[in-house]
Amino acid sequence: MGGVYSEYLSSSKVREHYNYTKESPDTKDTPSRQVASALIILLCCAIVVENLLVLIAVARNSKFHSAMYLFLGNLAASDLLAGVAFIANTLLSGSVTLGLTPVQWFAREGSAFITLSASVFSLLAIAIERHVAIAKVKLYGSDKSCRMLLLIAASWLISLVLGGLPILGWNCLGHLEACSTVLPLYAKPYVLCVVTIFSVILSAIVALYIRIYCVVRSSQADVAAPQTLALLKTVTIVLGVFIFCWLPAFSILLLDYACPVRTCPMLYQAHYFFAFATLNSLLNPVIYTWRSRDLRREVLRPLQCWRQAAGMQGRRDRTPGHHLLPLRSSSSLEKGMHVPTSPTFLEGNTIV
């Protein structure tokens, strides 16, 4: 066992796996790659800021402490961490990749899988909550908040386990023939297992929303209230955008499982599919704020406060003498006399 895990710290294992699965490891920092990396990092910074604003809005306003918005907040948290993970992944890619040890490589890729898992389970929790709300099922009981938090904690725990399986041993170290081309240290069965789990969960979510819409169409007016329908449309759009953004990446991973090593050149362009998938984390906050006027107002409040503060500062700067302080003349201080008609002023750090 010690011999197996000693490979985790080997500085040559990553290079060995990349040389086996790829005809020529493309790790040179060309100008085009540097520009693309800079754009991805800017995109991820926008993801972090947007989702942070959503989390602040949900935390500050008690109106958003319902089950639905708590689960949306959990999705925003996973998107925020996804942005951080993608930044780390980008900074540790290119020429840096071949210098990583396996444990560093597993941490780089595992963080992205963990946040992806958390997003999928958040979507499942939202779908369950919508079904509970529409069907008027009292699932949570008196300790509703406690059970919601336990559900959120369980989703993150499962995500950690699912994303951490490779570093715990389910990888292809020592078995090059079983390695993925897109993720050269991951075993193909693991990649297939993860994609299958996500696909099954997403299919179940779609089926659940179809059932919800059937219930709404055949229900009384109170169930099909405009607010209920609007919220249902919002979460349906979130689900649709997730599937649209991640379907190409899931497809490339399935192709990776089916293709023998070095037989599918398209797999060498997989990074474009994953870059497209990051747009999901950018679009989710836009969807929340676009569909909810109250959430939009709360999310934009910090920006409006900052804008007002900047405007007030600008007006003060344009007002002459607003921060001038009367001082005594140095000559009058020496003589012990006060000169009332000719005060000296301090503007900034310059005496005028």
C-alpha atoms as one frame of an Amber mdcrd trajectory, in Angstrom:
protein
   0.000   0.000   0.000   2.855   2.374   0.841   4.375   1.778  -2.606   1.125
   2.707  -4.326   0.672   5.962  -2.452   4.342   6.877  -2.788   3.596   7.510
  -6.483   1.359  10.395  -5.417   4.460  12.469  -4.690   6.422  11.484  -7.779
   7.283  14.446  -9.982   7.527  12.283 -13.116   4.146  10.497 -13.026   2.091
  13.302 -14.539   4.514  13.620 -17.458   4.434   9.845 -17.962   0.647   9.772
 -18.178   0.432  12.779 -20.504   3.056  11.274 -22.808   1.083   8.031 -22.964
  -2.386   9.464 -23.612  -1.418  12.379 -25.873   0.697  12.272 -29.018   2.470
  15.476 -27.993   1.476  17.134 -24.698   0.390  20.680 -25.579   1.731  22.530
 -22.560   3.643  25.422 -24.142   2.642  28.910 -23.022   2.060  30.392 -26.471
   0.718  33.969 -26.761  -2.722  32.682 -27.775  -2.804  30.365 -24.761  -1.793
  33.214 -22.465  -4.556  35.445 -23.853  -7.103  32.640 -23.457  -5.943  32.015
 -19.878  -6.259  35.719 -19.058  -9.800  35.816 -20.465 -10.790  32.713 -18.495
  -9.409  34.222 -15.282 -11.349  37.456 -15.896 -14.468  35.382 -16.534 -13.933
  33.465 -13.313 -13.405  36.686 -11.350 -16.771  37.890 -12.655 -18.284  34.555
 -11.558 -16.908  35.004  -8.042 -18.161  38.611  -7.730 -21.635  37.857  -9.102
 -22.262  34.870  -6.878 -20.810  36.643  -3.856 -23.339  39.443  -4.352 -26.144
  36.846  -4.507 -24.933  35.207  -1.291 -24.744  38.581   0.482 -28.264  39.430
  -0.680 -29.681  36.108   0.542 -27.904  36.411   3.887 -28.863  40.052   4.560
 -32.558  39.994   3.739 -34.819  37.780   5.856 -37.268  37.686   2.930 -34.864
  35.288   1.216 -34.543  32.859   4.121 -37.164  30.489   2.718 -36.242  26.990
   1.559 -36.231  27.972  -2.106 -33.801  30.861  -1.719 -31.556  28.943   0.685
 -31.127  26.266  -1.964 -30.490  28.955  -4.572 -27.898  30.393  -2.197 -26.297
  26.970  -1.964 -26.158  26.830  -5.767 -24.567  30.293  -5.774 -21.984  29.061
  -3.252 -21.091  26.117  -5.481 -20.824  28.444  -8.490 -18.593  30.824  -6.525
 -16.282  27.965  -5.510 -16.377  26.724  -9.103 -15.030  30.110 -10.185 -12.209
  29.836  -7.652 -11.483  26.244  -8.733 -11.369  27.240 -12.412  -8.940  30.061
 -11.608  -6.663  27.613  -9.805  -7.033  25.113 -12.633  -6.065  27.742 -15.213
  -3.047  28.955 -13.238  -1.828  25.373 -12.782  -2.288  24.430 -16.450  -0.028
  24.818 -19.456   3.674  24.537 -18.729   2.970  24.089 -15.010   1.040  20.838
 -15.551   3.995  18.539 -16.174   5.722  19.789 -13.037   2.854  18.789 -10.739
   2.864  15.740  -8.531  -0.153  13.397  -8.789  -1.571  14.621  -5.481  -1.412
  18.221  -6.731  -3.012  17.188 -10.020  -5.809  15.341  -8.178  -6.432  18.419
  -6.022  -6.589  20.618  -9.138  -9.093  18.455 -10.991 -10.942  17.179  -7.912
 -11.929  20.686  -6.818 -13.726  21.198 -10.142 -15.517  17.847  -9.811 -16.579
  18.677  -6.251 -18.144  22.001  -7.233 -19.823  20.379 -10.244 -21.276  17.690
  -7.971 -22.493  20.335  -5.533 -24.245  22.181  -8.377 -26.018  19.011  -9.537
 -27.177  18.146  -6.016 -28.305  21.749  -5.486 -30.460  21.492  -8.611 -31.899
  18.242  -7.250 -32.673  19.880  -3.890 -34.374  22.817  -5.659 -36.513  20.435
  -7.726 -37.536  18.509  -4.597 -38.376  21.767  -2.814 -40.524  22.960  -5.719
 -42.363  19.639  -5.796 -42.942  19.826  -2.044 -44.211  23.421  -2.319 -46.522
  22.694  -5.251 -47.858  19.427  -3.870 -48.329  20.986  -0.422 -46.424  18.134
   1.229 -45.134  18.941   4.711 -41.814  17.190   4.275 -39.717  19.302   6.604
 -41.905  19.361   9.698 -41.411  21.745  12.594 -37.606  21.749  12.354 -37.669
  22.851   8.724 -34.522  24.964   8.781 -32.513  22.249  10.503 -33.500  19.657
   7.920 -32.735  22.002   5.050 -29.268  22.668   6.427 -28.724  18.926   6.896
 -29.756  18.350   3.288 -27.317  21.013   2.110 -24.542  19.571   4.285 -25.256
  16.065   2.965 -25.038  17.287  -0.631 -21.604  18.797   0.036 -20.429  15.669
   1.852 -21.466  13.458  -1.073 -19.789  15.892  -3.466 -16.545  15.746  -1.477
 -16.590  11.956  -1.520 -17.427  11.779  -5.227 -14.747  14.301  -6.188 -12.210
  12.753  -3.822 -12.477   9.140  -5.018  -9.458   9.414  -7.374  -7.129  10.664
  -4.661  -8.434   7.897  -2.393  -7.372   5.272  -4.910  -9.779   5.113  -7.855
  -7.271   6.300 -10.460  -5.056   4.804 -13.146  -1.655   5.200 -11.523   0.244
   2.072 -12.522  -2.407   1.170 -15.132  -1.784   3.391 -18.137  -4.079   1.388
 -20.413  -7.069   2.347 -18.225  -6.367   6.104 -18.299  -8.639   8.789 -19.676
  -7.318  10.912 -22.535  -8.990  14.119 -21.342  -7.979  13.578 -17.704  -4.846
  11.420 -17.962  -4.623  10.387 -14.291  -8.308   9.475 -13.972  -9.461   5.947
 -14.698 -12.009   5.685 -17.495 -14.491   3.730 -15.307 -14.446   6.578 -12.768
 -15.157   9.183 -15.456 -18.015   7.046 -16.800 -19.397   6.543 -13.283 -19.454
  10.279 -12.530 -21.052  11.213 -15.856 -23.646   8.448 -15.413 -24.549   9.626
 -11.913 -24.922  13.216 -13.079 -26.983  12.164 -16.106 -29.328  10.041 -13.987
 -29.813  12.884 -11.483 -30.467  15.429 -14.225 -32.936  13.058 -15.919 -34.729
  12.625 -12.597 -34.864  16.410 -12.159 -36.353  16.853 -15.634 -38.961  14.168
 -14.885 -39.754  15.878 -11.578 -40.312  19.231 -13.289 -42.571  17.602 -15.881
 -44.630  16.193 -13.024 -44.718  19.598 -11.327 -46.016  21.266 -14.486 -48.675
  18.571 -14.830 -49.760  19.198 -11.233 -49.869  22.954 -11.807 -51.941  22.680
 -14.989 -54.496  20.414 -13.331 -54.608  22.202  -9.969 -56.670  24.981  -8.470
 -55.902  28.667  -8.948 -54.052  29.034  -5.624 -51.442  26.471  -6.636 -51.027
  28.045 -10.076 -50.607  31.562  -8.671 -48.502  33.975 -10.769 -45.725  34.099
  -8.146 -45.539  30.306  -7.983 -45.421  29.999 -11.754 -42.765  32.713 -12.036
 -40.527  30.972  -9.510 -41.084  27.654 -11.251 -40.078  29.202 -14.577 -36.937
  30.634 -12.982 -35.661  27.310 -11.665 -36.605  25.623 -14.944 -34.484  28.158
 -16.836 -31.607  27.513 -14.407 -31.881  23.772 -15.088 -32.075  24.300 -18.853
 -28.999  26.544 -18.873 -27.060  24.002 -16.784 -27.863  21.189 -19.232 -27.095
  23.410 -22.236 -23.694  24.450 -20.857 -22.573  21.076 -19.526 -23.975  18.726
 -22.178 -20.971  19.233 -24.530 -18.539  18.491 -21.680 -20.469  15.369 -20.642
 -20.528  14.248 -24.286 -16.766  14.643 -24.657 -16.221  12.610 -21.477 -18.456
   9.823 -22.801 -16.502   9.901 -26.062 -13.324   9.713 -24.023 -14.542   6.500
 -22.390 -15.444   4.942 -25.749 -12.283   5.885 -27.671  -9.044   3.930 -27.361
  -5.991   6.013 -26.567  -4.842   8.413 -29.340  -7.687   7.525 -31.706  -9.993
  10.555 -31.222  -8.233  13.865 -31.989 -11.296  15.772 -30.801 -10.442  14.797
 -27.243  -7.357  17.024 -27.423  -9.693  20.023 -27.701 -11.686  19.138 -24.587
 -10.582  22.316 -22.785 -12.833  24.351 -25.073 -15.851  22.306 -23.949 -15.014
  22.830 -20.283 -14.425  26.545 -20.841 -17.909  26.744 -22.362 -19.294  24.908
 -19.315 -17.942  27.627 -16.997 -20.457  30.018 -18.545 -23.126  28.245 -16.493
 -21.718  29.651 -13.252 -21.670  33.124 -14.839 -25.248  32.960 -16.133 -26.951
  31.633 -12.994 -26.748  34.925 -11.003 -27.954  36.796 -14.090 -30.997  34.538
 -14.233 -31.777  35.011 -10.512 -31.601  38.791 -10.680 -33.363  39.033 -14.032
 -36.324  36.950 -12.890 -36.698  38.306  -9.328 -37.193  42.038  -8.815 -36.661
  41.812  -5.045 -33.460  39.813  -5.404 -32.249  42.159  -8.148 -32.797  45.169
  -5.884 -30.946  43.480  -3.020 -28.060  42.306  -5.200 -27.574  45.755  -6.730
 -27.786  47.552  -3.379 -24.027  47.310  -2.569 -23.206  48.617  -6.061 -25.681
  51.489  -5.663 -24.242  52.371  -2.246 -20.747  52.372  -3.690 -21.912  54.532
  -6.603 -23.621  57.003  -4.278 -20.548  57.189  -2.065 -18.326  57.758  -5.099
 -20.714  60.458  -6.348 -20.715  62.276  -3.001 -16.930  62.126  -2.882 -16.763
  63.517  -6.404 -19.081  66.409  -5.496 -16.987  67.196  -2.416 -13.840  67.181
  -4.541 -15.427  69.647  -6.955 -16.492  72.007  -4.137 -13.667  74.565  -3.566
 -12.470  74.947  -0.024 -14.620  72.150   1.395 -11.724  70.671   3.327  -9.698
  73.777   4.057  -8.783  74.226   7.683  -7.860  77.676   9.147  -4.467  77.744
  10.797  -2.378  80.353  12.507   0.326  82.123  10.604   3.784  80.889  11.461
   4.976  84.471  11.903   2.117  85.281  14.268   2.864  82.147  16.282   6.446
  83.290  16.670   5.303  86.675  17.900   2.454  85.296  19.970  -0.032  87.390
  17.990  -3.228  86.326  16.169  -3.922  87.667  12.680  -7.696  87.392  12.138
  -7.853  88.886   8.660  -5.254  86.712   6.936  -5.711  83.072   7.966  -3.509
  80.340   6.540  -5.271  77.195   5.118  -4.179  73.589   4.832  -5.339  71.878
   1.638  -4.371  68.245   1.619  -0.741  68.277   2.678   0.113  71.640   1.080
  -0.070  74.980   2.797  -1.418  77.725   0.551
